[in-house]
Amino acid sequence: MSDGPAARRGPGEPWGGVRPFSIKTKLAVLVVVSVLITTGLSMIAVQTKTELRFIMVFSMIATLLITQFVAHSLTNPLDEMNTVARSISHGDYTRRVSENRRDELGDLAQTINAMADELEAQDRQRKELVANVSHELRTPIAGLRAVLENVVDGIAEADPETMRTALQQTERLGRLVETLLDLSRLDNGVVPLKKRRFEVWPYLSGVLKEAQMVASARGGMASGSGSHTRTDVHLHLDVDPLDLTAHADPERIHQVVANLIDNAVKHSPPHGRVTVRARPGSGPYSLQLEVLDEGPGIPKSQWHRVFERFNRGVVARPHGPGSDGGTGLGLAIARWAVDLHGGRIGVAESERGCRILVTLPGETSTSR
């Protein structure tokens, strides 16, 4: 995330907790100075026996000059903000407002710049989404069309093998649509959780078996959706104690574990090992999950970007045989599901490979 002005100081928050040059202060100073000028000239007029009308003219001129100076300092930044806001409304998110003031207008400038940063990021993500989805959908659609055209033109028979190929392409499309639905849920905010207690060992054992079965069923075909097709990586489950019980939404935790396993397998070396480790957390029915692989790991400078959308990593040749780069959405969806539970997910220190640590709060007072 950007460490822009809004990250350093929130909108409306004065510099260092005190705003020494607020607009109210400037207006108060303007009034005081005008009164002092008028009073001073009046006293001079009394002492020098100058006509009062001249004093009034001089006082008005001095007051107008000071007022013009203050008004100019206030309207100039407003004109700049208006120009930038108009550019933003027309889709130009590159322009920014100068942040050289220490008053309410400076706060407003920071707010506008923060808004422009957010809109620019959303626009970039929207374009990346369109590009990624177009790329991912094109391959299975082209494959399915080729199979059907061959059958219609009589080049190939509608035998089980041909239909199996068409079914595989259809399944790829289904997985892509499922990923997009998860992304849509992520964008639409909070999804109601269906929390319940469940035993961790049989639950995670089922998730691992499903991951192995799906990878074997896909065989050597490219996934197109970011799901791996590797069968050479060994999945290992480590739960202690064996009767460990957690309180969470099993469907959402399935998303978390499946996506983390998928990511770990893709980054594992040939015949590598991925370990899913579960331990009790600090609270009642809380849970700590770890997914460890033996891959190249993630540079510490990139830890903060791991769960960003469309982030596919910067490691040279990060994906093992039989894996593609994916859509870069799996870990973003995992973070979304963990956030729904009020938990935490992040990259942790590891002697080898990558270690993702998930902490789930378990049964809280509001969930009982």
Secondary structure, DSSP 8 states (H G I E B T S, - for coil): ----HHHHS-TT--GGG--TT-HHHHHHHHHHHHHHHHHHHHHHHHHHT--HHHHHHHHHHHHHHHHHHHHHHHHHHHHHHHHHHHHHHTT-----------SHHHHHHHHHHHHHHHHHHHHHHHHHHHHHHHHHHHHHHHHHHHHHHHHHTTSS---HHHHHHHHHHHHHHHHHHHHHHHHHHHHT-------EEEEHHHHHHHHHHHHHHHHHHHTTS--SSS-----SSEEEEEESSTT-EEEE-HHHHHHHHHHHHHHHHHTS-TT-EEEEEEEE-SSTT-EEEEEE--S----GGGGGGTTSTT----SSS-S-TT-----S-HHHHHHHHHHHTT-EEEEE--SSS-EEEEEE--S-TTT-
